[in-house]
Amino acid sequence: MVKGVNPDDPRAQRTRARLKAAMLELALQQELTSITMSALAKRAEVNRATVYLHYPDVDALVTDAMEDAVTAVARAAALCPLDAPRERAPGPLVELFEHVAVNAALYRRMLGAHGSARFAARMRERLTDELARRFADGRRPAGWEDVPVGMHAAYLAGALVGVIAHWVADGGAGEEAALAFWRLFRTGCQAAAG
């Protein structure tokens, strides 16, 4: 958001909600690189200056519009029990992939070749923070003691974002993708412990 706008002002909150909704609607219809501030203003039924009052560019708006999704992904990833059996993906991981499946068109746009680098970075950052916090609380798989917590968390966050991007581009069932990611993750943990 641009400085000078009171984030607690109900009018500003309503305007931002309209702008975010307009962004998500347009993102479902066209590539992010073709969305203009003018088109966003028209869709949200505000003037173009109002859009710039709240967001400096399309990438900032798309990142803010997807913040709830980023939060859902980060929360689900952080809740995964690390000791679940290899044959069955943990429930929170399945829920994460189901969330992505329901919103696959948006994730495809956001993480695709013409997507938002800022959104992808924000998603990796939130995942890294959640996982690092979890690891710092002592909920880290055994065998990784010689790897810094932050680096381990960043590695897993990058892998998860990469798998999500690949999966939404190729399609498939959420539970199947969750299980594949879980097996990759478990294999990595076992290799480190061995």
ZAPAPA-992055 format. One record per residue (C-alpha): residue number from 0; residue in three letters; chain; x, y, z. Coordinates in pm, 1 decimal, padded with zeros to 6 digits, always signed. Layout:
N
(node NUM,ALA,A,(X,Y,Z))
...
! end
This chain:
194
(node 0,MET,A,(+00000.0,+00000.0,+00000.0))
(node 1,VAL,A,(+00104.1,+00357.4,-00063.8))
(node 2,LYS,A,(+00185.0,+00583.1,+00230.7))
(node 3,GLY,A,(-00078.1,+00839.9,+00320.7))
(node 4,VAL,A,(-00376.1,+00603.1,+00317.9))
(node 5,ASN,A,(-00509.7,+00517.4,+00662.9))
(node 6,PRO,A,(-00542.5,+00135.9,+00656.4))
(node 7,ASP,A,(-00802.6,+00149.0,+00935.8))
(node 8,ASP,A,(-01037.2,+00386.0,+00750.3))
(node 9,PRO,A,(-01349.8,+00184.1,+00654.7))
(node 10,ARG,A,(-01373.4,+00363.1,+00319.5))
(node 11,ALA,A,(-01014.5,+00271.7,+00236.2))
(node 12,GLN,A,(-01080.6,-00088.6,+00341.7))
(node 13,ARG,A,(-01387.0,-00107.8,+00115.2))
(node 14,THR,A,(-01192.7,+00041.4,-00175.1))
(node 15,ARG,A,(-00906.4,-00204.8,-00129.6))
(node 16,ALA,A,(-01154.7,-00493.6,-00109.6))
(node 17,ARG,A,(-01310.4,-00380.3,-00439.1))
(node 18,LEU,A,(-00969.4,-00343.8,-00600.9))
(node 19,LYS,A,(-00858.5,-00689.6,-00483.3))
(node 20,ALA,A,(-01180.7,-00848.0,-00606.9))
(node 21,ALA,A,(-01137.9,-00673.7,-00942.5))
(node 22,MET,A,(-00778.5,-00800.1,-00963.9))
(node 23,LEU,A,(-00878.7,-01159.8,-00896.9))
(node 24,GLU,A,(-01162.3,-01141.0,-01152.6))
(node 25,LEU,A,(-00930.8,-01000.7,-01418.8))
(node 26,ALA,A,(-00655.6,-01250.3,-01332.4))
(node 27,LEU,A,(-00895.8,-01533.3,-01409.0))
(node 28,GLN,A,(-00963.4,-01385.6,-01752.8))
(node 29,GLN,A,(-00621.8,-01274.3,-01875.3))
(node 30,GLU,A,(-00247.0,-01285.9,-01815.8))
(node 31,LEU,A,(-00124.3,-01060.2,-01537.0))
(node 32,THR,A,(+00108.2,-00875.1,-01773.1))
(node 33,SER,A,(-00191.6,-00754.7,-01974.6))
(node 34,ILE,A,(-00383.8,-00614.1,-01675.8))
(node 35,THR,A,(-00360.4,-00236.9,-01652.1))
(node 36,MET,A,(-00437.8,+00003.1,-01370.8))
(node 37,SER,A,(-00706.2,+00154.6,-01595.7))
(node 38,ALA,A,(-00875.5,-00183.6,-01639.9))
(node 39,LEU,A,(-00861.2,-00241.2,-01265.4))
(node 40,ALA,A,(-01015.3,+00098.7,-01197.0))
(node 41,LYS,A,(-01293.8,+00031.5,-01444.7))
(node 42,ARG,A,(-01367.4,-00315.4,-01302.0))
(node 43,ALA,A,(-01364.6,-00183.7,-00941.0))
(node 44,GLU,A,(-01570.6,+00121.0,-01042.8))
(node 45,VAL,A,(-01320.7,+00371.3,-00906.0))
(node 46,ASN,A,(-01107.8,+00628.9,-01082.1))
(node 47,ARG,A,(-00752.9,+00547.8,-01182.6))
(node 48,ALA,A,(-00602.8,+00792.7,-00931.4))
(node 49,THR,A,(-00776.4,+00597.1,-00653.8))
(node 50,VAL,A,(-00602.4,+00278.2,-00763.9))
(node 51,TYR,A,(-00263.8,+00453.1,-00744.4))
(node 52,LEU,A,(-00355.4,+00598.6,-00405.8))
(node 53,HIS,A,(-00372.3,+00243.9,-00267.6))
(node 54,TYR,A,(-00122.4,+00049.4,-00482.2))
(node 55,PRO,A,(+00187.0,+00163.3,-00673.5))
(node 56,ASP,A,(+00148.8,-00103.4,-00943.8))
(node 57,VAL,A,(-00038.4,-00414.1,-01056.6))
(node 58,ASP,A,(+00213.3,-00648.4,-00892.6))
(node 59,ALA,A,(+00159.5,-00489.4,-00550.3))
(node 60,LEU,A,(-00216.7,-00522.5,-00591.2))
(node 61,VAL,A,(-00204.0,-00885.8,-00704.0))
(node 62,THR,A,(+00023.1,-00974.2,-00412.2))
(node 63,ASP,A,(-00216.2,-00810.3,-00166.4))
(node 64,ALA,A,(-00516.6,-00974.0,-00333.3))
(node 65,MET,A,(-00357.8,-01316.6,-00287.1))
(node 66,GLU,A,(-00249.2,-01260.8,+00076.0))
(node 67,ASP,A,(-00529.0,-01477.2,+00218.4))
(node 68,ALA,A,(-00423.3,-01758.6,-00012.5))
(node 69,VAL,A,(-00060.2,-01721.5,+00094.0))
(node 70,THR,A,(-00167.4,-01734.5,+00458.6))
(node 71,ALA,A,(-00370.6,-02051.3,+00398.1))
(node 72,VAL,A,(-00079.7,-02223.8,+00222.8))
(node 73,ALA,A,(+00172.6,-02122.1,+00490.6))
(node 74,ARG,A,(-00054.7,-02228.3,+00775.5))
(node 75,ALA,A,(-00127.9,-02568.4,+00619.2))
(node 76,ALA,A,(+00239.6,-02635.7,+00549.6))
(node 77,ALA,A,(+00334.7,-02546.9,+00906.4))
(node 78,LEU,A,(+00073.8,-02786.1,+01050.5))
(node 79,CYS,A,(+00205.5,-03096.6,+00873.9))
(node 80,PRO,A,(+00323.9,-03361.9,+01118.9))
(node 81,LEU,A,(+00673.7,-03454.8,+01012.0))
(node 82,ASP,A,(+00644.4,-03809.5,+01139.3))
(node 83,ALA,A,(+00347.6,-03915.7,+00921.9))
(node 84,PRO,A,(+00401.5,-04239.0,+00727.4))
(node 85,ARG,A,(+00543.7,-04212.8,+00376.1))
(node 86,GLU,A,(+00240.3,-04396.2,+00230.5))
(node 87,ARG,A,(-00011.6,-04132.0,+00339.4))
(node 88,ALA,A,(+00023.3,-03755.6,+00304.9))
(node 89,PRO,A,(-00058.4,-03564.5,+00625.0))
(node 90,GLY,A,(-00406.8,-03410.5,+00638.1))
(node 91,PRO,A,(-00286.3,-03046.2,+00639.2))
(node 92,LEU,A,(-00078.0,-03112.1,+00327.6))
(node 93,VAL,A,(-00376.7,-03268.6,+00151.1))
(node 94,GLU,A,(-00586.8,-02965.9,+00254.3))
(node 95,LEU,A,(-00318.2,-02734.0,+00116.9))
(node 96,PHE,A,(-00324.0,-02906.2,-00221.9))
(node 97,GLU,A,(-00704.8,-02913.7,-00220.9))
(node 98,HIS,A,(-00704.9,-02537.8,-00156.3))
(node 99,VAL,A,(-00468.9,-02490.1,-00449.7))
(node 100,ALA,A,(-00684.6,-02720.1,-00667.8))
(node 101,VAL,A,(-00996.1,-02512.8,-00599.2))
(node 102,ASN,A,(-00800.3,-02200.4,-00695.0))
(node 103,ALA,A,(-00584.5,-02362.9,-00964.0))
(node 104,ALA,A,(-00662.9,-02104.8,-01232.0))
(node 105,LEU,A,(-00540.1,-01823.0,-01008.0))
(node 106,TYR,A,(-00230.0,-02009.5,-00894.1))
(node 107,ARG,A,(-00153.8,-02098.2,-01257.1))
(node 108,ARG,A,(-00167.4,-01728.7,-01345.3))
(node 109,MET,A,(+00027.1,-01617.4,-01039.7))
(node 110,LEU,A,(+00306.6,-01876.0,-01063.2))
(node 111,GLY,A,(+00319.7,-01915.5,-01441.5))
(node 112,ALA,A,(+00568.4,-01770.0,-01687.1))
(node 113,HIS,A,(+00377.5,-01439.9,-01702.0))
(node 114,GLY,A,(+00284.5,-01442.2,-01333.9))
(node 115,SER,A,(+00388.3,-01227.4,-01042.9))
(node 116,ALA,A,(+00744.6,-01259.0,-00918.6))
(node 117,ARG,A,(+00642.1,-01056.1,-00614.8))
(node 118,PHE,A,(+00361.8,-01302.1,-00533.6))
(node 119,ALA,A,(+00591.9,-01604.4,-00573.0))
(node 120,ALA,A,(+00852.6,-01437.6,-00350.6))
(node 121,ARG,A,(+00587.3,-01351.8,-00091.1))
(node 122,MET,A,(+00463.5,-01710.4,-00088.5))
(node 123,ARG,A,(+00816.9,-01848.3,-00042.7))
(node 124,GLU,A,(+00886.6,-01589.3,+00227.9))
(node 125,ARG,A,(+00573.4,-01674.3,+00429.5))
(node 126,LEU,A,(+00635.2,-02048.5,+00395.5))
(node 127,THR,A,(+00997.4,-02002.1,+00501.3))
(node 128,ASP,A,(+00893.6,-01796.7,+00805.2))
(node 129,GLU,A,(+00629.7,-02049.7,+00915.3))
(node 130,LEU,A,(+00863.2,-02346.6,+00872.7))
(node 131,ALA,A,(+01156.8,-02170.6,+01041.1))
(node 132,ARG,A,(+00934.8,-02082.2,+01337.8))
(node 133,ARG,A,(+00821.3,-02442.8,+01360.3))
(node 134,PHE,A,(+01177.5,-02573.7,+01337.2))
(node 135,ALA,A,(+01296.3,-02324.5,+01601.7))
(node 136,ASP,A,(+01021.9,-02460.4,+01831.6))
(node 137,GLY,A,(+01185.6,-02803.5,+01809.2))
(node 138,ARG,A,(+00956.3,-02954.8,+01545.4))
(node 139,ARG,A,(+01223.9,-03030.7,+01288.4))
(node 140,PRO,A,(+01300.5,-03369.2,+01135.3))
(node 141,ALA,A,(+01606.4,-03544.9,+01276.3))
(node 142,GLY,A,(+01928.8,-03540.7,+01078.5))
(node 143,TRP,A,(+01929.5,-03173.7,+00977.8))
(node 144,GLU,A,(+02123.1,-03034.1,+01274.9))
(node 145,ASP,A,(+02419.8,-02939.0,+01054.0))
(node 146,VAL,A,(+02199.5,-02720.2,+00829.1))
(node 147,PRO,A,(+02091.9,-02373.7,+00949.4))
(node 148,VAL,A,(+01720.3,-02360.0,+01035.0))
(node 149,GLY,A,(+01650.6,-02068.4,+00799.3))
(node 150,MET,A,(+01823.5,-02237.9,+00507.8))
(node 151,HIS,A,(+01636.5,-02564.1,+00568.7))
(node 152,ALA,A,(+01305.3,-02377.2,+00582.3))
(node 153,ALA,A,(+01387.7,-02182.8,+00263.7))
(node 154,TYR,A,(+01479.6,-02505.1,+00083.6))
(node 155,LEU,A,(+01147.4,-02667.8,+00170.4))
(node 156,ALA,A,(+00949.2,-02351.9,+00091.9))
(node 157,GLY,A,(+01113.4,-02322.5,-00249.9))
(node 158,ALA,A,(+01049.5,-02689.7,-00320.6))
(node 159,LEU,A,(+00683.4,-02660.7,-00222.6))
(node 160,VAL,A,(+00626.3,-02349.8,-00434.4))
(node 161,GLY,A,(+00802.8,-02520.7,-00725.6))
(node 162,VAL,A,(+00589.0,-02832.8,-00691.6))
(node 163,ILE,A,(+00270.0,-02624.9,-00671.1))
(node 164,ALA,A,(+00367.6,-02427.8,-00983.1))
(node 165,HIS,A,(+00447.6,-02747.8,-01173.0))
(node 166,TRP,A,(+00131.2,-02921.1,-01055.1))
(node 167,VAL,A,(-00111.5,-02640.7,-01144.2))
(node 168,ALA,A,(+00047.6,-02619.7,-01488.5))
(node 169,ASP,A,(+00011.7,-02995.4,-01547.1))
(node 170,GLY,A,(-00308.7,-03066.9,-01352.4))
(node 171,GLY,A,(-00399.8,-03374.6,-01154.4))
(node 172,ALA,A,(-00564.9,-03461.4,-00826.7))
(node 173,GLY,A,(-00478.1,-03268.1,-00510.3))
(node 174,GLU,A,(-00438.3,-03576.3,-00295.7))
(node 175,GLU,A,(-00205.7,-03733.8,-00553.4))
(node 176,ALA,A,(+00012.0,-03419.0,-00565.2))
(node 177,ALA,A,(+00019.2,-03397.1,-00185.1))
(node 178,LEU,A,(+00133.8,-03757.5,-00160.5))
(node 179,ALA,A,(+00404.1,-03707.4,-00424.8))
(node 180,PHE,A,(+00536.3,-03398.4,-00245.8))
(node 181,TRP,A,(+00521.1,-03579.3,+00088.8))
(node 182,ARG,A,(+00724.6,-03870.6,-00048.9))
(node 183,LEU,A,(+00984.8,-03632.4,-00189.2))
(node 184,PHE,A,(+01001.5,-03449.6,+00141.4))
(node 185,ARG,A,(+01027.3,-03771.5,+00345.6))
(node 186,THR,A,(+01297.8,-03910.6,+00116.0))
(node 187,GLY,A,(+01498.4,-03589.7,+00163.7))
(node 188,CYS,A,(+01462.1,-03617.6,+00540.7))
(node 189,GLN,A,(+01567.0,-03981.7,+00542.4))
(node 190,ALA,A,(+01870.6,-03908.6,+00324.0))
(node 191,ALA,A,(+01981.3,-03638.5,+00567.2))
(node 192,ALA,A,(+01932.1,-03865.9,+00866.9))
(node 193,GLY,A,(+02110.7,-04158.7,+00700.5))
! end
